[in-house]
Amino acid sequence: MNIGNKIKALRLKSSTTQEALADALGVSSQSISKWENNVCAPDISLLPSISEFFGVTIDELFDLSPTMTQFSSRYNLRLIIYSCILSFFPGLFNIFRDIYKPHLVQSHIIFETMIL
């Protein structure tokens, strides 16, 4: 489910009108309609307000399970740590590249960016 569908489902579940949600978020009701019809997505700065309005977490807005979030957080933290290490020791890139070949699709760009 994408965020537009999730917002619509939460709005209907709470019996809230598009106008009421728009007023609470400081946007137009047309914006709410566009989100719900998947024409566009809400600005990232509105996500905390949307999640607070409906009493859900931002992860729930995106239908992320706790397991997915936990894995993603650990994996991203690992990439950040490796990227920092590699920025100080560029020669280690080849070592990490060989060890983490399965993950290079996502991490290769981060590693190269940090080295350059």
Residue pairs with C-beta under 8 A, 6 or more apart in sequence:
1 9
1 63
2 38
2 41
3 35
3 41
3 42
3 61
3 62
4 35
4 36
4 37
4 38
4 41
5 36
5 38
6 60
6 61
6 62
6 63
7 21
7 32
7 35
7 36
7 42
7 50
7 61
8 35
8 36
10 54
10 56
11 17
11 18
11 21
11 32
11 36
11 54
14 54
18 29
18 32
18 33
18 36
19 29
21 29
21 32
21 53
22 28
22 29
22 31
22 32
24 49
24 53
25 32
25 42
25 46
25 49
25 50
25 53
27 42
27 46
31 42
34 40
35 41
35 42
42 50
47 58
47 61
48 58
50 61
51 57
51 58
51 60
51 61
54 61
59 66
59 69
64 72
75 103
79 106
79 107
79 110
82 96
82 100
82 107
82 111
83 110
83 111
83 113
83 114
84 114
85 92
86 92
86 93
86 96
86 111
86 114
86 115
87 114
87 115
90 115
93 111
93 112
93 115
96 111
97 104
97 108
97 111
100 107
